[in-house]
Amino acid sequence: MKQLVFYIIFISNISCSKKSVEKDKLILNKGSQVNNKNFKKTIDSIKSSDTYENPENWEARGLMPSPKLIIFKLRQATNDFLRKLDSIQLSNDSYDAKKSQIKDIVDELPWDELDTEEKEFLADTLTPAIKAAGFDPLAVF
């Protein structure tokens, strides 16, 4: 009898947690649809900003500006990432497929060519776009 009760509780916990995961995905997908209105605006704002080019942005982080070659690399990587993110966001793929694709394009960023501060600057710059796409940046970085 104890085993039967245990199995019933175990099965109900599994089914409830599965429903909770599906509910969370549905909420994120609905949020993603709402954010689509701001998604393009966020991407355009990042693309047109002088985030890396403006020395004041580096100084605000307590850093000296990186060399122009690195700044160019950061800008190029950012614009390429945003273009790919836009394409992923427009696709009809599932939430999990999109998340996997975003992880892939994060992995393609030139992490090995940047120092720690530059990596953080790049990640901080891309975070609003990932959020606007309806994804948790911590889950893809």
Backbone as a chain_set.jsonl record, in Angstrom:
{"seq": "MKQLVFYIIFISNISCSKKSVEKDKLILNKGSQVNNKNFKKTIDSIKSSDTYENPENWEARGLMPSPKLIIFKLRQATNDFLRKLDSIQLSNDSYDAKKSQIKDIVDELPWDELDTEEKEFLADTLTPAIKAAGFDPLAVF", "coords": {"N": [[0.818, -1.184, 0.0], [1.943, 1.263, 0.824], [3.835, 1.529, -1.16], [2.242, 1.88, -3.413], [1.007, 4.338, -2.868], [3.299, 5.917, -2.837], [4.134, 5.666, -5.553], [1.967, 6.879, -6.843], [2.155, 9.513, -5.896], [4.684, 10.127, -6.896], [4.293, 9.901, -9.703], [2.33, 11.864, -10.075], [3.787, 14.143, -9.371], [5.715, 14.193, -11.401], [4.08, 14.552, -13.674], [2.943, 17.042, -13.067], [5.19, 18.708, -12.974], [6.019, 18.528, -15.609], [3.872, 19.737, -16.914], [4.19, 22.257, -15.857], [6.64, 23.059, -16.975], [5.892, 23.098, -19.683], [3.959, 25.086, -19.502], [5.558, 27.267, -18.747], [7.097, 27.541, -21.077], [5.095, 28.237, -22.86], [4.286, 30.668, -21.792], [6.665, 32.123, -22.156], [6.778, 32.06, -24.952], [4.446, 33.505, -25.569], [5.183, 35.899, -24.426], [7.285, 36.424, -26.068], [5.95, 36.988, -28.445], [4.717, 39.358, -27.758], [6.966, 40.896, -27.304], [7.948, 41.073, -29.869], [7.164, 43.413, -31.05], [8.831, 45.268, -29.924], [11.214, 44.145, -30.485], [12.5, 44.572, -33.024], [12.981, 47.276, -32.755], [14.757, 47.286, -30.612], [16.932, 45.864, -31.706], [17.611, 47.56, -33.861], [18.311, 49.825, -32.43], [20.614, 48.958, -31.057], [22.279, 48.354, -33.224], [22.595, 50.882, -34.402], [23.854, 52.305, -32.467], [26.697, 53.831, -30.815], [28.133, 52.188, -29.199], [30.574, 50.682, -28.801], [32.359, 52.33, -30.048], [32.388, 54.814, -28.803], [34.403, 56.416, -26.546], [33.572, 57.155, -23.984], [31.795, 55.202, -23.148], [33.455, 53.082, -22.596], [34.979, 54.161, -20.557], [33.018, 54.485, -18.619], [32.789, 51.944, -17.763], [35.06, 51.658, -16.427], [37.303, 51.249, -17.97], [39.984, 51.427, -20.38], [39.616, 52.43, -23.757], [39.476, 49.833, -26.208], [41.792, 48.765, -28.818], [41.343, 50.043, -32.188], [41.001, 47.988, -34.075], [39.963, 45.877, -32.541], [37.621, 47.083, -31.656], [36.321, 47.335, -34.101], [36.016, 44.616, -34.655], [34.304, 43.866, -32.535], [32.024, 45.397, -33.19], [31.386, 44.324, -35.719], [30.909, 41.626, -35.032], [28.736, 41.972, -33.331], [26.754, 43.099, -35.042], [26.506, 41.006, -36.896], [25.61, 38.94, -35.226], [23.134, 40.041, -34.405], [21.777, 40.143, -36.832], [21.524, 37.407, -37.406], [20.074, 36.609, -35.147], [17.696, 37.976, -35.559], [16.773, 36.637, -37.825], [16.374, 34.076, -36.741], [14.396, 34.659, -34.857], [12.276, 35.329, -36.524], [11.64, 32.926, -37.656], [9.603, 29.933, -37.856], [10.198, 28.033, -36.039], [10.286, 25.868, -33.133], [10.244, 26.869, -29.65], [12.362, 25.619, -28.224], [14.034, 24.866, -30.348], [14.716, 27.36, -31.393], [16.049, 28.424, -29.179], [18.25, 26.716, -29.06], [19.473, 27.357, -31.493], [20.151, 30.001, -30.988], [22.002, 29.643, -28.939], [23.972, 28.441, -30.48], [24.751, 30.576, -32.209], [25.757, 32.292, -30.318], [27.968, 30.851, -29.495], [29.493, 31.129, -31.782], [30.517, 33.65, -31.669], [33.403, 35.849, -31.433], [34.918, 34.916, -29.079], [37.448, 33.924, -28.285], [39.197, 35.797, -29.227], [39.044, 38.013, -27.709], [39.591, 39.979, -24.72], [38.816, 39.56, -21.206], [37.251, 41.774, -20.272], [36.328, 42.854, -22.684], [34.81, 40.733, -23.613], [32.783, 40.72, -21.68], [31.664, 43.224, -22.213], [30.696, 42.842, -24.811], [28.804, 40.782, -24.311], [27.08, 42.152, -22.55], [26.109, 44.066, -24.289], [24.662, 42.557, -26.129], [22.709, 41.348, -24.613], [20.148, 42.816, -24.178], [18.894, 42.421, -26.685], [18.58, 39.655, -26.815], [16.859, 39.264, -24.663], [14.665, 40.746, -25.628], [13.932, 39.099, -27.662], [12.677, 37.159, -26.303], [14.02, 35.349, -24.696], [16.015, 33.964, -22.052], [18.942, 35.469, -21.242], [20.916, 34.342, -19.579], [20.559, 31.672, -19.974], [21.53, 31.186, -22.461], [24.091, 32.197, -22.738]], "CA": [[0.0, 0.0, 0.0], [2.838, 2.409, 0.871], [4.461, 1.663, -2.476], [1.233, 2.413, -4.319], [0.888, 5.769, -2.562], [4.542, 6.528, -3.298], [4.099, 5.739, -7.016], [0.957, 7.875, -7.231], [2.743, 10.831, -5.632], [5.792, 10.285, -7.837], [3.73, 10.132, -11.04], [1.666, 13.177, -10.104], [4.843, 15.165, -9.374], [6.304, 14.236, -12.74], [3.139, 15.179, -14.613], [2.785, 18.463, -12.73], [6.383, 19.451, -13.377], [5.998, 18.58, -17.067], [2.901, 20.774, -17.274], [4.778, 23.535, -15.476], [7.628, 23.384, -17.999], [5.149, 23.481, -20.884], [3.321, 26.372, -19.218], [6.618, 28.275, -18.81], [7.43, 27.749, -22.485], [3.981, 28.95, -23.466], [4.377, 32.052, -21.316], [7.783, 32.749, -22.845], [6.41, 32.264, -26.346], [3.509, 34.624, -25.618], [5.997, 37.078, -24.167], [8.067, 36.658, -27.273], [5.082, 37.641, -29.413], [4.548, 40.735, -27.303], [8.236, 41.575, -27.486], [8.256, 41.26, -31.276], [6.951, 44.824, -31.361], [10.021, 45.995, -29.479], [12.407, 43.412, -30.895], [13.155, 45.3, -34.12], [13.434, 48.552, -32.204], [15.94, 46.988, -29.804], [18.023, 45.523, -32.624], [18.005, 48.778, -34.575], [18.968, 50.704, -31.461], [21.966, 48.442, -30.812], [23.051, 48.508, -34.463], [22.89, 52.287, -34.7], [24.539, 52.928, -31.331], [28.161, 53.9, -30.866], [28.477, 51.516, -27.943], [32.0, 50.357, -28.717], [33.144, 53.403, -30.648], [32.412, 55.973, -27.916], [35.303, 56.181, -25.407], [32.866, 57.346, -22.71], [31.19, 53.922, -22.758], [34.527, 52.285, -22.007], [35.339, 54.814, -19.296], [31.938, 54.197, -17.665], [33.048, 50.584, -17.275], [36.366, 51.69, -15.77], [38.256, 50.67, -18.915], [40.534, 52.199, -21.495], [39.066, 51.878, -25.002], [40.282, 48.834, -26.903], [42.289, 49.227, -30.115], [40.322, 50.176, -33.234], [40.772, 46.678, -34.693], [39.069, 45.135, -31.636], [36.324, 47.765, -31.708], [35.726, 46.916, -35.372], [35.626, 43.204, -34.486], [33.123, 43.861, -31.665], [30.894, 45.928, -33.962], [31.065, 43.341, -36.755], [30.328, 40.457, -34.36], [27.424, 42.386, -32.828], [25.819, 43.224, -36.166], [26.285, 39.666, -37.444], [24.769, 38.245, -34.249], [21.784, 40.607, -34.448], [21.164, 39.712, -38.095], [21.158, 35.999, -37.233], [19.019, 36.554, -34.13], [16.479, 38.432, -36.235], [16.344, 35.529, -38.684], [15.867, 33.023, -35.85], [13.152, 35.139, -34.258], [11.225, 35.323, -37.544], [11.347, 31.558, -38.086], [8.47, 29.251, -37.223], [10.734, 26.94, -35.236], [9.821, 25.787, -31.746], [11.018, 27.613, -28.653], [13.606, 24.902, -27.954], [14.882, 24.945, -31.541], [15.244, 28.728, -31.438], [17.014, 28.558, -28.084], [19.442, 25.993, -29.488], [20.109, 28.152, -32.548], [20.75, 31.18, -30.349], [23.219, 29.16, -28.281], [24.969, 28.23, -31.537], [25.327, 31.843, -32.677], [26.563, 32.82, -29.21], [29.241, 30.132, -29.558], [30.232, 31.604, -32.956], [31.113, 34.962, -31.396], [34.873, 35.729, -31.352], [35.306, 34.931, -27.669], [38.882, 33.652, -28.124], [39.974, 36.946, -29.689], [38.742, 39.144, -26.83], [39.952, 39.808, -23.313], [37.654, 39.382, -20.327], [36.407, 42.975, -20.262], [35.686, 42.958, -24.0], [33.776, 39.691, -23.635], [31.667, 41.209, -20.861], [31.063, 44.345, -22.934], [29.933, 42.229, -25.904], [27.64, 40.099, -23.728], [26.161, 43.179, -22.038], [25.497, 44.744, -25.439], [23.73, 41.64, -26.797], [21.672, 40.91, -23.672], [18.804, 43.358, -24.432], [18.311, 41.813, -27.886], [18.178, 38.292, -26.46], [15.654, 39.427, -23.838], [13.572, 41.201, -26.496], [13.53, 37.939, -28.455], [11.901, 36.291, -25.424], [14.87, 34.313, -24.127], [16.801, 34.325, -20.884], [20.352, 35.519, -21.636], [21.728, 33.425, -18.78], [20.377, 30.313, -20.49], [22.193, 31.017, -23.757], [25.511, 32.566, -22.662]], "C": [[0.87, 1.259, 0.0], [3.485, 2.64, -0.496], [3.491, 2.27, -3.477], [1.076, 3.92, -4.116], [2.133, 6.507, -3.064], [4.53, 6.701, -4.813], [3.094, 6.78, -7.502], [1.512, 9.285, -7.027], [3.856, 11.117, -6.64], [5.283, 10.629, -9.235], [3.056, 11.496, -11.114], [2.692, 14.312, -10.094], [5.471, 15.313, -10.749], [5.356, 14.924, -13.705], [2.953, 16.654, -14.324], [3.996, 19.262, -13.182], [6.47, 19.558, -14.89], [5.042, 19.667, -17.539], [3.461, 22.148, -16.96], [5.809, 23.986, -16.504], [6.935, 23.83, -19.275], [4.485, 24.839, -20.698], [4.353, 27.496, -19.3], [7.008, 28.577, -20.249], [6.338, 28.547, -23.176], [4.017, 30.42, -23.06], [5.51, 32.774, -22.03], [7.452, 33.015, -24.302], [5.417, 33.406, -26.483], [4.259, 35.926, -25.375], [6.819, 37.448, -25.378], [7.229, 37.371, -28.325], [4.874, 39.099, -29.035], [5.825, 41.522, -27.576], [8.603, 41.782, -28.946], [8.09, 42.71, -31.691], [8.189, 45.639, -31.002], [11.321, 45.359, -29.961], [13.184, 44.171, -31.968], [13.735, 46.621, -33.615], [14.72, 48.355, -31.395], [17.137, 46.697, -30.689], [18.531, 46.773, -33.34], [18.754, 49.742, -33.662], [20.409, 50.261, -31.204], [22.835, 48.647, -32.049], [23.471, 49.953, -34.703], [23.632, 52.998, -33.564], [26.046, 53.0, -31.589], [28.737, 53.274, -29.591], [29.974, 51.287, -27.796], [32.873, 51.533, -29.146], [33.309, 54.619, -29.728], [33.294, 55.684, -26.691], [34.611, 56.333, -24.046], [32.218, 56.053, -22.219], [32.22, 52.991, -22.132], [34.884, 52.84, -20.626], [34.285, 54.547, -18.22], [32.095, 52.805, -17.06], [34.391, 50.506, -16.547], [37.47, 51.146, -16.65], [38.815, 51.72, -19.862], [39.921, 51.599, -22.762], [40.029, 50.872, -25.638], [40.789, 49.416, -28.216], [41.173, 49.21, -31.174], [40.003, 48.842, -33.908], [39.809, 45.84, -33.847], [37.682, 45.761, -31.651], [35.591, 47.387, -32.989], [35.222, 45.479, -35.272], [34.374, 43.084, -33.611], [31.885, 44.325, -32.429], [30.44, 44.913, -35.008], [30.385, 42.112, -36.141], [28.923, 40.774, -33.858], [26.405, 42.44, -33.954], [25.5, 41.869, -36.788], [25.361, 38.865, -36.525], [23.329, 38.732, -34.341], [21.049, 40.209, -35.722], [20.683, 38.262, -37.975], [20.028, 35.84, -36.217], [17.681, 36.963, -34.73], [15.911, 37.315, -37.106], [15.747, 34.389, -37.857], [14.511, 33.422, -35.291], [11.998, 35.073, -35.256], [10.812, 33.916, -37.978], [10.155, 30.988, -37.321], [8.923, 28.077, -36.362], [10.181, 26.995, -33.815], [10.731, 26.62, -30.843], [12.372, 26.94, -28.419], [14.567, 24.963, -29.134], [15.513, 26.332, -31.645], [16.318, 28.925, -30.368], [18.335, 27.887, -28.454], [20.203, 26.779, -30.56], [20.781, 29.396, -31.967], [22.027, 30.783, -29.615], [24.334, 28.968, -29.305], [25.585, 29.546, -31.998], [26.108, 32.553, -31.565], [27.942, 32.164, -29.243], [30.111, 30.597, -30.724], [30.888, 32.971, -32.731], [32.615, 34.809, -31.15], [35.423, 35.78, -29.922], [36.816, 34.782, -27.482], [39.759, 34.844, -28.493], [39.814, 38.167, -28.779], [39.258, 38.888, -25.422], [38.669, 39.782, -22.475], [36.71, 40.576, -20.354], [35.658, 43.146, -21.576], [34.58, 41.915, -24.147], [32.542, 40.141, -22.855], [30.922, 42.335, -21.563], [30.19, 43.818, -24.07], [28.668, 41.566, -25.362], [26.614, 41.106, -23.211], [25.433, 43.904, -23.164], [24.433, 43.869, -26.094], [22.558, 41.222, -25.908], [20.292, 41.51, -23.938], [18.122, 42.745, -25.657], [17.819, 40.401, -27.595], [16.911, 38.333, -25.608], [14.461, 39.822, -24.697], [13.069, 40.078, -27.392], [12.751, 36.937, -27.614], [12.696, 35.174, -24.79], [15.651, 34.865, -22.945], [18.273, 34.328, -21.286], [21.236, 34.556, -20.85], [21.63, 31.991, -19.279], [21.104, 30.099, -21.814], [23.663, 31.415, -23.737], [26.27, 31.514, -21.912]], "O": [[0.585, 2.212, -0.725], [3.66, 3.777, -0.935], [3.888, 3.091, -4.303], [1.021, 4.681, -5.082], [2.031, 7.588, -3.644], [4.879, 7.771, -5.311], [3.356, 7.485, -8.477], [1.354, 10.148, -7.891], [3.952, 12.224, -7.17], [5.793, 11.549, -9.874], [3.198, 12.206, -12.11], [2.483, 15.336, -10.744], [5.727, 16.427, -11.206], [5.776, 15.788, -14.474], [2.815, 17.446, -15.256], [3.855, 20.365, -13.711], [6.944, 20.568, -15.41], [5.36, 20.427, -18.453], [3.236, 23.1, -17.708], [5.852, 25.162, -16.866], [7.332, 24.822, -19.886], [4.449, 25.649, -21.624], [4.069, 28.558, -19.855], [7.225, 29.735, -20.605], [6.623, 29.431, -23.984], [3.803, 31.306, -23.887], [5.342, 33.914, -22.463], [7.8, 34.067, -24.838], [5.526, 34.203, -27.415], [4.003, 36.932, -26.036], [7.024, 38.624, -25.68], [7.726, 38.255, -29.022], [4.858, 39.973, -29.901], [5.777, 42.668, -28.023], [9.484, 42.588, -29.244], [8.792, 43.188, -32.583], [8.544, 46.587, -31.703], [12.392, 45.957, -29.859], [14.389, 44.387, -31.831], [14.833, 47.023, -34.0], [15.651, 49.156, -31.485], [18.229, 47.215, -30.457], [19.737, 47.01, -33.413], [19.714, 50.39, -34.079], [21.315, 51.091, -31.14], [23.989, 49.062, -31.941], [24.586, 50.211, -35.158], [23.994, 54.167, -33.695], [26.582, 52.318, -32.464], [29.694, 53.777, -29.002], [30.569, 51.655, -26.784], [33.991, 51.7, -28.658], [34.273, 55.371, -29.868], [32.97, 54.807, -25.89], [35.022, 55.708, -23.068], [32.105, 55.833, -21.013], [31.895, 52.204, -21.243], [35.064, 52.094, -19.663], [34.62, 54.4, -17.045], [31.589, 52.531, -15.972], [34.809, 49.435, -16.107], [38.469, 50.635, -16.146], [38.2, 52.757, -20.108], [39.727, 50.386, -22.834], [41.246, 51.053, -25.603], [40.284, 50.438, -28.681], [40.2, 48.464, -31.063], [38.854, 48.594, -34.273], [38.934, 45.166, -34.391], [36.677, 45.049, -31.658], [34.384, 47.146, -32.97], [34.132, 45.163, -35.749], [33.483, 42.289, -33.912], [30.822, 43.714, -32.324], [29.242, 44.673, -35.163], [29.394, 41.618, -36.679], [28.024, 39.939, -33.95], [25.312, 41.887, -33.832], [24.357, 41.611, -37.166], [24.442, 38.193, -36.993], [22.402, 37.922, -34.353], [19.843, 39.967, -35.699], [19.572, 37.933, -38.392], [19.127, 35.024, -36.412], [16.651, 36.356, -34.434], [14.703, 37.081, -37.115], [14.73, 33.809, -38.237], [13.584, 32.612, -35.257], [10.863, 34.792, -34.871], [9.762, 33.734, -38.593], [9.761, 31.506, -36.276], [8.114, 27.224, -35.998], [9.68, 28.023, -33.361], [11.831, 27.016, -31.228], [13.407, 27.607, -28.417], [15.776, 25.097, -28.947], [16.699, 26.462, -31.947], [17.364, 29.521, -30.626], [19.409, 28.427, -28.19], [21.431, 26.852, -30.53], [21.858, 29.791, -32.412], [23.023, 31.506, -29.662], [25.493, 29.289, -29.041], [26.801, 29.635, -32.162], [27.021, 33.329, -31.849], [28.958, 32.829, -29.045], [31.334, 30.474, -30.667], [31.726, 33.393, -33.528], [33.059, 33.75, -30.704], [36.289, 36.596, -29.609], [37.401, 35.437, -26.62], [40.929, 34.897, -28.116], [40.38, 39.226, -29.049], [39.355, 37.744, -24.98], [37.571, 39.965, -23.002], [35.495, 40.403, -20.45], [34.49, 43.536, -21.584], [33.537, 42.19, -24.74], [31.409, 39.969, -23.305], [29.693, 42.397, -21.515], [29.072, 44.294, -24.269], [27.58, 41.771, -25.902], [25.413, 40.929, -23.414], [24.28, 44.307, -23.01], [23.414, 44.378, -26.563], [21.523, 40.788, -26.415], [19.316, 40.759, -23.925], [16.904, 42.569, -25.664], [16.759, 39.999, -28.074], [15.998, 37.533, -25.808], [13.364, 39.293, -24.516], [11.92, 40.096, -27.833], [12.218, 35.965, -28.15], [12.129, 34.159, -24.385], [15.91, 36.065, -22.851], [18.805, 33.275, -21.64], [22.198, 34.014, -21.393], [22.526, 31.184, -19.032], [21.279, 28.96, -22.247], [24.415, 31.016, -24.626], [27.483, 31.635, -21.737]]}, "num_chains": 1, "name": "protein.A"}
